[in-house]
């Protein structure tokens, strides 16, 4: 299953300017701050006025109950 999340508020000192044209910074934010497992991140990109789109792949039913997924769901717009 593929899931798409839109993040509009950043935590731990990250800003939209930090990540605007830097895919490495976007993925680093997802892994370090949002605690998304690296292997689940399919793509990231900045869209619109400061929104981070996170595309996850290979999400199974058990993972939607894990803390990182629940937190990501809560933070998404």
N, C-alpha and C positions, 0 to 999 in steps of 0.2 A: 504494500500500500504506500502511496506517495501522499505527503502532507505538505501544505504550504502555509506558512505563518508570516504575518506582517507585524514587525516590531516598530513602535513609534516612540518609546521611552527607553533610554539607555541607562544602565547601572554602572557602578564602580568607576566613575570618572570618564567613561567613554562618551564621545560626542559624535554627532553626525559628521562633523568635519574630519574626525579621526578616520572614518571609514568610507568616506564618499567614493574615492577612486582606488581603494586599496582592498582587494579581495582577501589578501592575507589577514588584514586587520579584522575584516568582517568574520572570517572563519575563526580567527583567534578569539574574538568576542563570544562567538557561539560555543566554542569548546571550553574556554576558561571561565566565563561569567555565567553563561546559561547552562553549562555542563552537559551539552549535547555530545553524545559519542561521535567522534570524528567520522567513523564509517557510515553514520546515518546522514551526514550532510551531503546532499547532492549538488546544491548550488546556493550561492548568496548573491544578492545585488541590491544596490540602493535604488529606490524608486520614488517617484513623486517628490514631495518636499520633506525629505529626511526620514523616509521609511525604509527599514531593512527587510527585504523579502528573504525568507529562509525556506529552502525546499529540501525536505527530508525524503529519503527513499528507504524502502525495505522495512517499514514500520510494521511490526506484528501486534497482534491483539494484546499480548502481555505488556508490551512497552508503553501503551497508552496509560497505564496505571503507575508507571515509574515517576519518581519525583521530578526529574528533568523535563519530562513531557507535560506533566500537569502544570509545572511552573511556566513552561513555554506557552501553553494554552492560555494561562492567566494573563501573561504579558502581551499577547498578541492583540492587535487592533480588531 
